[in-house]
Amino acid sequence: MTINKIILTGCFLSSFFFSQAQDMLGSIDSLSSNEKDLTIATFKATRLVDQHTVETVGPRTLDFRISHRFGAVNSAAYNIWGLDGTASIRLGLEYSPNGRFMFGLGRTSTDKMVDGFLKYKLIRQAKNGSPITMTLFAGAYYTTMKDGNKIANGFDKYEYTSSRLSYCYEIMIARKFSPSFSLQIAPWMVHYNLAEHITDQNDAFGIAGLFRLKITKRAAITAEYAYRINNYSLNTKYYDSMSIGYEVETGGHVFQVHFTNSIGIVENQFFTHTDTKWDDMGIRLGFNISRVFTL
């Protein structure tokens, strides 16, 4: 717990420093923009399906996001193949003061989760410069759930506030290979202050892959996959998160519709606690809507 507090604090302080250095970075970019010819729109939005991309919103831009996942398709006709099933929804607000440093807050119905995150675009791909874009990510998550077993066993697993907290860290590396094709990889780590079972590990590690293939001027096919490296739970069977989607830009909106085997919408849920799989149709129809405002 202490190590994660130190890491998260460091991320916040680093991000604050980067934000304060906006004028200096702006001066450097303005002097060398002709030489660098910076690559733009590696991805069209800050998320592909569930996972974050290297993108941040523009300077002084506010992004209002709605994410929704229906029930599992294999719940059959009685539940209209998931449309009547248990759903998950997240509402979020995200802002960038300078187009490189970005922060956001959200609330997800699954686990009654409140989340906050920081992103910083450290390196930007350029024609005569860096071949990649690299963005750093740090997220914190707080569940407001009550312990359903408290009355039965007299013990509240959330007795300590710290037990409700978990964290995620990512290093996202992406390249726009052509006007139509972009690829991203991202090693990730999730830490839980409170493991579900005494035999479970508090830390989970993995690597994620994302790609976007543009098929028309405003539409693209997207996919993402999150591979889990360590077996952090011996009691519950979890699966790698995988999603396939279709993305359309309409003015100030980006609309994404997809199928995913994850009901969770934030990192400490879909990276580590995806409990259904594609091969038995344990997938869910979902969508994201993003609306940006320049302030």
C-alpha positions, 0 to 999 in steps of 0.5 A: 500500500505504501509503495503504491501511495508513493508511486501515485503521489509521484505521478501526480507531482510529475503531472503537475510539473508537466502542466506548469511547464506548458509555456516552455514546451509550447515554445519548443514546439513552436520553434520546431513544429516545421521540422517535426511535422507532428503526427495527429489523430493516431486514434480518434478518441481517448479510448478505443473501447474500454482501454485508453489510447495515447490520445488526450483531448485538445487544449482547454477541452472538456470531454463528456463521456457515456459508456454502456454495456448490456447483459451477456448475449448467451442469456438467450431470448428470454433476456433478448440476448442481453438487452434485458440483462444486468447492464453497466454504465459509466459517466465521466468528465475529462479535461486537458488544459494544454493538450498533453496533460489530461485528467478525468473523473467518473462513476461506474455502476458496476461495484459503485466505482468512483475513478480518477485518472491522470494522463500525460503525452510524454513523446509525440510521433513526428515525421522527422522526429520520434517514430512513436507516441508515448503516453503515461497513465495513472488511475485510482479507483474507490468502491462505495459498495457495502459488504453484503456479508457483514450482517452474516459474519459480523465482519466488514471487509471495508472497515478501513477506507484504504481497503476500498482503493485500487490503482492502475498504471500504464505506459502506452506506446503507439504508432500511426503507420499510415493515414488508415492504420494505427497500433498501440501496445501498453504494459499495465499493472493493477494493485488492490489494497484488499485482495478478494481471497487470502490466497489471491495476489494484490498485484496483477500484470499484463500487456494490452494491444489495440489497433484501429483500421480506418475504412471511410473518411469518418468510420473505422474498425477497432479491436483491443486485447488485454493479456494477463501475465500472472495468475493472481487469483486461485479461487475465481476463473478470469479471462483476458478482456477482448473487444471488437468495435465500429467507430464513427465520428459525427461533428463534435461526437465520436460514437463507438459500438462494440462487442466485449466480454467485459462488463467492467468499464474501468481498468481495475475491472476489465483488466483483471475481473473479466469472468466471461469469454467469447467462445461461449458467447459470454459477450456484451453489446456496448457503446461509448458516446463522447462529446467535446466542448472547447472552454 
